[in-house]
Amino acid sequence: MMEAVAEQSSVYLQDFQARDRSAEPAWWATRREAAMQRFEAAGFPGRKVEAWKQTRLGNVTQDHFRPAQVPGTLSNEAAANLAVVEDAVRIVMVDGVLDTERSELERLPDGVRVRTLAAALDEDGGVAEQHLARHADAEPHPFLALNTAFATQGVVIEVVSGAAPEQPLELVSVMTAESTGVAAWPRVLIHAATSSEFTVVQRHEGSDGAAYLTAPVTEVIADANSVVNLFHYASEGDKGSHLGVIHTTLDRDSQLNAHAMHAGGQRLRTDFYVNLDGPGASANLNGLYLVRNGQFSDVHTWVRHNADHCTSEQLVKGVLDGKAESVFDGLIQVAKGAQKTDAGQENRNLLLSPKGIAHSNPRLEIYADDVKCGHGSTVGQLDENAVFYMRTRGISDQEARGVLTFAFANEMLDDMALPSLQAYEREALLSLLPGEEAVRKLL
């Protein structure tokens, strides 16, 4: 059981009970009520809860965050950065509220249907009723429960059987300078039907100076022989907290290709739940977190091999500068009967300062006997011999450290299939490097 913070959980319960839910379909009201009860029973996690013992929640558990009544105004910089992925169809949320004017719900490729969460809830027997909060909500996660209880904004994405549009979908969530005290609960449901393939980019960005909470939840349902390419990028403001969940259910011979990057924010945590439920399913997860002085980044992965002949690969890297802290906690679980499993997991961390702290906890739970599984973890600083070698070639100490850091982290960006997003993420990496300007000239 989680250690409950009674005062905070009762405040959210009061908010929940005060909401007008009369227009909701009965099935959704039931799921919301169950989620609220789960949170009320457990509360926010304390340091004795294994999955949360290293996560610094800080003011998240003490402050009372409420959804924005009216979204704030986008800064010129935020407005200019709405369109990052070339040729993508964009859907924009500002302070947790869907921006219909900036979104392009009508400009969709053939074979893709996108509706607002509210519109999808009105459809009897539709994909929302079949799948929304039916898979992810099996997990004991406080912010997932709160998202289900309070989410009113988001989208439901359906890719029809056999469709493989080249045009990606870019979901952009921006928290403005006016979002102090605001909670954003965006909900996304993606259903990829049999033999389809689709690419979704999720970007979360926020303004400095605003103390807000954003807790997005994405549910991915991949039917047999489908492929979902999912890119997740989070760069919140210097006082912003991002605590998100991505939950994927994979059927026979389906595939998930996921890439995640944490590039800024006071505290960021993303939990990846991947259930390989059909024989031959596969998942490839890679990630990069860049953590500067005073920032905290946390990546948890829960990869469950529930069927035979499934594969999964994980490679997550971190770069920590100054007094920064990171967590990687990864589980590979192989169920009884999930024979011929092939699973790997690796976490590598580079400390640019002796003040940085990287917690790394890769784990295996294996209940089958015919499997190939491995995991590994490293935490260290730059190789001083490599630095010395570069200095003998006329490169300054700072430039050498910058180039070596870039080479370590850029591996996670090299193979990205979206060049425009790759360039955007590379800029975030370059801004962290020692001797940034000089390194740019060398690269």
C-alpha positions as CSV (number, residue, x, y, z in Angstrom):
1,M,0.0,0.0,0.0
2,M,1.1,3.5,-0.7
3,E,1.6,6.0,2.2
4,A,-1.3,8.4,1.8
5,V,-1.0,12.1,2.2
6,A,-4.5,12.4,3.6
7,E,-4.9,16.2,3.4
8,Q,-4.0,16.3,-0.3
9,S,-6.1,13.2,-1.4
10,S,-9.2,14.6,0.4
11,V,-8.8,17.9,-1.5
12,Y,-8.8,16.1,-4.8
13,L,-11.7,14.0,-3.7
14,Q,-13.7,17.2,-2.9
15,D,-12.8,18.6,-6.3
16,F,-14.0,15.3,-7.9
17,Q,-17.3,15.3,-6.0
18,A,-18.0,18.9,-6.9
19,R,-17.7,18.4,-10.6
20,D,-20.8,18.1,-12.8
21,R,-20.6,14.7,-14.4
22,S,-24.3,14.4,-15.4
23,A,-23.5,14.5,-19.1
24,E,-21.0,11.7,-19.0
25,P,-21.9,8.2,-20.3
26,A,-22.5,5.7,-17.5
27,W,-19.5,3.5,-18.4
28,W,-17.1,6.5,-18.2
29,A,-18.5,7.7,-15.0
30,T,-18.0,4.3,-13.5
31,R,-14.4,4.2,-14.6
32,R,-13.8,7.7,-13.3
33,E,-15.3,6.8,-9.9
34,A,-13.2,3.7,-9.6
35,A,-10.0,5.7,-10.4
36,M,-10.8,8.3,-7.8
37,Q,-11.5,5.6,-5.2
38,R,-8.1,4.0,-6.0
39,F,-6.3,7.3,-5.5
40,E,-8.3,8.1,-2.3
41,A,-7.4,4.7,-0.9
42,A,-3.7,4.9,-1.6
43,G,-2.9,8.6,-1.8
44,F,0.4,10.0,-3.0
45,P,3.3,7.6,-2.7
46,G,5.9,8.1,0.1
47,R,9.5,7.1,0.1
48,K,8.8,3.6,1.4
49,V,7.0,2.7,-1.8
50,E,9.6,0.9,-3.9
51,A,8.6,2.4,-7.3
52,W,8.7,5.9,-5.9
53,K,11.4,5.9,-3.3
54,Q,13.9,7.9,-5.4
55,T,11.3,10.2,-7.0
56,R,11.4,13.7,-5.5
57,L,7.8,14.9,-5.7
58,G,8.4,18.1,-3.6
59,N,5.6,20.6,-3.8
60,V,3.4,18.3,-6.0
61,T,2.0,16.6,-2.9
62,Q,1.6,19.8,-0.9
63,D,0.1,22.2,-3.4
64,H,-3.4,22.0,-4.8
65,F,-3.4,22.1,-8.5
66,R,-6.6,22.8,-10.5
67,P,-7.4,22.7,-14.2
68,A,-7.2,26.0,-16.0
69,Q,-10.5,27.9,-16.3
70,V,-9.1,29.9,-19.2
71,P,-5.8,29.0,-20.8
72,G,-3.0,31.5,-20.8
73,T,-1.4,33.3,-23.7
74,L,1.4,31.6,-25.7
75,S,4.7,33.5,-25.8
76,N,6.1,34.4,-29.2
77,E,8.8,31.7,-28.7
78,A,6.2,29.0,-27.8
79,A,4.0,30.0,-30.7
80,A,7.0,29.8,-33.1
81,N,7.9,26.3,-31.8
82,L,4.4,24.7,-32.3
83,A,5.4,23.4,-35.7
84,V,8.6,21.3,-35.3
85,V,7.9,18.1,-37.2
86,E,7.9,18.7,-40.9
87,D,4.6,18.0,-42.7
88,A,2.9,16.8,-39.5
89,V,-0.8,17.3,-38.6
90,R,-0.7,19.3,-35.4
91,I,-3.0,19.1,-32.4
92,V,-2.3,21.8,-29.8
93,M,-3.2,22.0,-26.1
94,V,-2.5,25.2,-24.0
95,D,-2.5,24.8,-20.2
96,G,-4.3,21.5,-20.6
97,V,-7.1,22.9,-22.8
98,L,-7.5,21.9,-26.5
99,D,-6.8,24.9,-28.8
100,T,-9.2,24.2,-31.7
101,E,-7.9,27.2,-33.7
102,R,-4.3,26.0,-33.7
103,S,-5.2,22.3,-34.1
104,E,-5.7,20.7,-37.5
105,L,-8.3,18.1,-36.8
106,E,-9.7,18.4,-40.4
107,R,-6.3,18.0,-42.1
108,L,-5.8,14.3,-41.6
109,P,-4.3,11.6,-43.9
110,D,-6.5,8.9,-45.3
111,G,-7.1,6.0,-42.9
112,V,-6.7,8.1,-39.8
113,R,-9.6,9.3,-37.6
114,V,-9.0,11.8,-34.8
115,R,-11.6,13.1,-32.4
116,T,-11.6,15.1,-29.3
117,L,-12.0,13.1,-26.1
118,A,-15.4,14.6,-25.5
119,A,-16.7,13.6,-29.0
120,A,-15.3,10.0,-28.6
121,L,-17.1,9.6,-25.3
122,D,-20.4,10.3,-27.0
123,E,-20.1,7.3,-29.3
124,D,-21.9,4.2,-27.9
125,G,-19.7,1.1,-28.2
126,G,-16.9,2.9,-29.9
127,V,-13.1,2.6,-29.4
128,A,-13.2,4.8,-26.3
129,E,-15.8,2.6,-24.6
130,Q,-13.8,-0.5,-25.6
131,H,-10.3,0.7,-24.5
132,L,-10.2,4.0,-22.6
133,A,-9.0,3.3,-19.0
134,R,-9.3,-0.4,-19.6
135,H,-5.6,-1.3,-19.9
136,A,-3.5,1.5,-18.3
137,D,-5.7,1.7,-15.3
138,A,-4.8,-1.7,-14.1
139,E,-1.5,-0.1,-12.9
140,P,-1.2,1.2,-9.3
141,H,-0.1,4.7,-10.3
142,P,-1.4,7.8,-8.4
143,F,-1.1,10.3,-11.3
144,L,-2.7,7.8,-13.8
145,A,-5.6,7.5,-11.4
146,L,-6.0,11.2,-11.1
147,N,-5.8,11.7,-14.8
148,T,-8.6,9.2,-15.3
149,A,-10.7,10.9,-12.7
150,F,-10.2,14.5,-14.0
151,A,-9.3,14.3,-17.7
152,T,-11.7,16.2,-19.9
153,Q,-9.3,17.2,-22.6
154,G,-7.5,15.0,-25.1
155,V,-7.9,13.1,-28.3
156,V,-8.8,9.6,-29.5
157,I,-6.8,8.4,-32.6
158,E,-7.9,5.5,-34.8
159,V,-5.8,4.1,-37.6
160,V,-7.9,1.8,-39.8
161,S,-6.8,-1.7,-40.8
162,G,-4.1,-1.7,-43.5
163,A,-3.5,2.0,-43.4
164,A,0.1,3.3,-43.4
165,P,0.1,7.1,-43.8
166,E,3.5,8.7,-44.2
167,Q,2.2,11.9,-42.6
168,P,2.8,11.9,-38.8
169,L,0.6,13.4,-36.1
170,E,2.2,15.9,-33.7
171,L,0.5,16.5,-30.4
172,V,1.9,19.6,-28.7
173,S,1.1,20.5,-25.1
174,V,2.3,23.9,-23.8
175,M,2.1,25.3,-20.3
176,T,2.2,29.1,-20.3
177,A,3.7,31.7,-17.9
178,E,0.2,32.1,-16.4
179,S,-0.1,28.4,-15.4
180,T,1.1,28.5,-11.8
181,G,-1.2,26.3,-9.7
182,V,-2.6,24.7,-12.9
183,A,-3.0,21.0,-13.4
184,A,-3.2,19.6,-16.9
185,W,-4.6,16.0,-17.4
186,P,-4.3,15.4,-21.1
187,R,-5.5,11.9,-22.2
188,V,-4.6,10.3,-25.5
189,L,-5.9,6.9,-26.8
190,I,-4.3,5.4,-29.9
191,H,-5.8,2.4,-31.6
192,A,-3.8,0.9,-34.5
193,A,-6.0,-1.7,-36.2
194,T,-4.7,-4.8,-37.9
195,S,-1.7,-4.4,-40.3
196,S,-1.6,-0.6,-39.9
197,E,1.4,1.6,-39.3
198,F,1.4,5.1,-37.8
199,T,3.8,7.7,-36.3
200,V,2.8,10.0,-33.4
201,V,5.0,12.7,-31.9
202,Q,4.2,14.0,-28.4
203,R,5.9,17.2,-27.3
204,H,5.4,18.7,-23.8
205,E,6.9,22.2,-23.2
206,G,6.5,24.8,-20.5
207,S,7.3,28.4,-19.5
208,D,9.9,29.2,-16.9
209,G,8.7,30.8,-13.7
210,A,5.3,28.9,-13.5
211,A,4.9,26.2,-10.9
212,Y,2.4,23.8,-12.6
213,L,1.7,20.1,-12.8
214,T,1.1,18.2,-16.1
215,A,0.2,14.5,-15.8
216,P,-0.4,13.2,-19.4
217,V,-1.6,9.6,-20.0
218,T,-1.3,7.9,-23.4
219,E,-2.8,4.5,-24.1
220,V,-1.7,2.6,-27.2
221,I,-3.6,-0.5,-28.4
222,A,-1.7,-2.2,-31.3
223,D,-3.7,-4.9,-33.0
224,A,-2.1,-7.9,-34.8
225,N,0.7,-7.1,-37.2
226,S,0.5,-3.3,-36.7
227,V,3.4,-0.9,-36.1
228,V,3.3,2.2,-33.8
229,N,6.2,4.7,-33.9
230,L,5.9,6.9,-30.8
231,F,8.2,9.9,-30.1
232,H,7.9,11.5,-26.7
233,Y,9.7,14.8,-25.9
234,A,9.4,16.7,-22.6
235,S,11.1,20.1,-21.8
236,E,9.1,21.8,-19.1
237,G,9.7,25.1,-17.4
238,D,12.2,25.5,-14.5
239,K,9.4,25.2,-11.9
240,G,7.2,22.8,-13.8
241,S,6.5,19.2,-12.9
242,H,5.8,16.5,-15.5
243,L,4.5,13.1,-14.3
244,G,3.3,11.0,-17.2
245,V,2.4,7.5,-18.2
246,I,2.6,5.8,-21.6
247,H,0.9,2.4,-21.6
248,T,1.1,0.0,-24.6
249,T,-0.7,-3.3,-25.3
250,L,0.8,-5.3,-28.2
251,D,-1.1,-8.1,-30.0
252,R,0.4,-10.9,-32.2
253,D,3.3,-9.8,-34.4
254,S,2.7,-6.1,-33.6
255,Q,5.6,-3.7,-33.0
256,L,6.3,-0.6,-30.9
257,N,9.2,1.7,-31.7
258,A,9.4,4.3,-28.9
259,H,11.9,7.1,-28.4
260,A,11.8,9.5,-25.4
261,M,13.7,12.5,-24.4
262,H,13.7,14.6,-21.2
263,A,15.4,17.9,-21.9
264,G,14.4,20.2,-19.0
265,G,12.1,20.9,-16.1
266,Q,12.2,20.9,-12.3
267,R,11.0,17.3,-12.1
268,L,10.1,14.9,-14.9
269,R,9.0,11.3,-14.7
270,T,7.7,9.1,-17.5
271,D,6.5,5.5,-16.8
272,F,6.5,3.2,-19.8
273,Y,4.3,0.1,-19.5
274,V,4.7,-2.3,-22.4
275,N,2.6,-5.5,-22.4
276,L,3.6,-7.9,-25.1
277,D,0.4,-10.0,-25.1
278,G,0.6,-11.7,-28.5
279,P,3.2,-14.2,-29.8
280,G,5.8,-12.5,-32.0
281,A,5.2,-9.0,-30.6
282,S,8.2,-6.7,-30.3
283,A,9.2,-3.4,-28.6
284,N,12.2,-1.2,-29.1
285,L,12.6,1.6,-26.5
286,N,15.4,4.1,-26.4
287,G,15.7,7.3,-24.5
288,L,17.9,10.2,-23.5
289,Y,17.6,12.5,-20.5
290,L,19.6,15.7,-20.1
291,V,19.6,16.9,-16.5
292,R,21.0,20.2,-15.4
293,N,21.8,21.8,-12.0
294,G,18.8,21.4,-9.7
295,Q,16.7,19.3,-12.1
296,F,15.4,15.8,-11.6
297,S,14.6,13.2,-14.3
298,D,13.0,9.8,-13.8
299,V,12.4,7.0,-16.4
300,H,10.6,3.9,-15.3
301,T,10.0,1.0,-17.7
302,W,7.9,-2.0,-17.2
303,V,8.2,-4.5,-20.1
304,R,6.2,-7.6,-19.6
305,H,6.6,-10.6,-21.9
306,N,3.3,-12.4,-21.6
307,A,3.5,-14.5,-24.8
308,D,6.0,-16.6,-26.5
309,H,8.5,-15.6,-29.2
310,C,8.5,-11.9,-28.2
311,T,11.4,-9.5,-28.3
312,S,12.3,-6.2,-26.6
313,E,15.3,-4.0,-26.5
314,Q,15.9,-1.0,-24.2
315,L,18.7,1.5,-24.3
316,V,18.4,4.6,-22.2
317,K,21.2,7.2,-21.7
318,G,21.6,10.1,-19.3
319,V,23.8,13.2,-19.2
320,L,23.9,15.0,-15.8
321,D,25.5,18.4,-15.3
322,G,25.9,20.2,-12.0
323,K,23.9,19.2,-9.0
324,A,21.4,17.1,-11.0
325,E,19.7,13.8,-10.2
326,S,18.3,11.1,-12.3
327,V,16.6,7.7,-11.9
328,F,16.3,4.8,-14.3
329,D,14.3,1.9,-13.0
330,G,13.6,-0.8,-15.6
331,L,11.9,-4.2,-15.3
332,I,11.8,-7.0,-17.8
333,Q,9.3,-9.6,-16.7
334,V,8.9,-12.9,-18.5
335,A,5.7,-14.8,-17.6
336,K,5.5,-18.5,-17.3
337,G,5.0,-20.0,-20.7
338,A,6.6,-17.0,-22.5
339,Q,9.2,-19.2,-24.1
340,K,11.7,-18.0,-26.7
341,T,11.7,-14.5,-25.2
342,D,14.6,-12.3,-26.3
343,A,15.0,-9.2,-24.1
344,G,17.8,-6.7,-23.4
345,Q,18.0,-3.6,-21.3
346,E,20.8,-1.2,-20.8
347,N,21.2,2.1,-19.0
348,R,24.3,4.3,-19.3
349,N,24.9,7.6,-17.4
350,L,27.5,10.3,-17.9
351,L,28.3,12.6,-15.0
352,L,29.8,16.0,-16.1
353,S,30.1,17.0,-12.4
354,P,30.9,15.2,-9.2
355,K,27.8,16.6,-7.7
356,G,25.5,14.7,-10.0
357,I,23.6,11.6,-8.8
358,A,22.4,8.9,-11.1
359,H,20.3,6.1,-9.7
360,S,20.1,3.0,-11.9
361,N,18.2,-0.1,-11.2
362,P,17.7,-2.6,-14.1
363,R,15.8,-5.7,-13.1
364,L,14.8,-9.1,-14.4
365,E,12.0,-11.4,-13.4
366,I,12.0,-14.6,-15.3
367,Y,9.4,-17.4,-14.9
368,A,10.2,-19.3,-18.2
369,D,13.2,-21.5,-18.9
370,D,13.9,-21.0,-22.6
371,V,14.8,-17.4,-22.8
372,K,17.6,-15.0,-23.7
373,C,17.6,-12.0,-21.4
374,G,20.3,-9.5,-20.3
375,H,20.6,-6.2,-18.6
376,G,23.4,-3.7,-17.7
377,S,24.1,-0.4,-16.1
378,T,27.0,2.1,-16.0
379,V,27.5,5.4,-14.2
380,G,30.7,7.3,-14.8
381,Q,32.6,10.4,-16.0
382,L,34.4,11.1,-19.2
383,D,37.5,9.0,-20.0
384,E,40.4,11.3,-19.1
385,N,42.6,9.5,-21.5
386,A,40.3,10.3,-24.4
387,V,40.2,14.0,-23.2
388,F,44.0,14.0,-23.1
389,Y,44.3,12.5,-26.6
390,M,42.1,15.2,-28.0
391,R,44.0,17.9,-26.3
392,T,47.2,16.6,-27.9
393,R,45.5,17.3,-31.2
394,G,45.1,21.0,-30.4
395,I,41.6,20.9,-28.9
396,S,41.0,22.7,-25.7
397,D,40.0,20.9,-22.5
398,Q,36.4,22.3,-22.6
399,E,36.0,21.6,-26.3
400,A,37.2,18.0,-25.9
401,R,34.8,17.4,-23.1
402,G,32.0,18.9,-25.1
403,V,32.7,16.8,-28.2
404,L,33.0,13.6,-26.1
405,T,29.7,14.3,-24.4
406,F,28.0,15.0,-27.7
407,A,29.3,11.7,-29.1
408,F,28.0,9.8,-26.0
409,A,24.5,11.2,-26.2
410,N,24.0,11.7,-29.9
411,E,23.9,7.9,-30.4
412,M,20.3,8.1,-29.2
413,L,19.4,10.6,-31.9
414,D,21.4,9.3,-34.9
415,D,18.8,6.8,-36.2
416,M,15.7,8.9,-35.7
417,A,13.3,8.6,-38.7
418,L,12.1,12.2,-38.4
419,P,15.0,14.6,-39.4
420,S,13.2,17.8,-38.2
421,L,12.6,16.3,-34.7
422,Q,16.1,15.0,-34.7
423,A,17.5,18.5,-35.3
424,Y,15.2,20.0,-32.6
425,E,16.4,17.4,-30.0
426,R,20.0,17.9,-31.1
427,E,19.7,21.6,-30.3
428,A,18.6,20.7,-26.8
429,L,21.7,18.5,-26.4
430,L,24.1,21.1,-27.8
431,S,22.8,23.7,-25.3
432,L,24.0,21.4,-22.4
433,L,27.5,20.9,-23.7
434,P,30.7,22.4,-22.1
435,G,32.0,25.0,-24.5
436,E,28.8,24.9,-26.6
437,E,29.8,27.5,-29.2
438,A,33.2,26.1,-29.8
439,V,31.8,22.6,-30.0
440,R,29.3,23.7,-32.6
441,K,32.1,24.9,-34.8
442,L,33.9,21.6,-34.5
443,L,31.0,19.3,-35.3
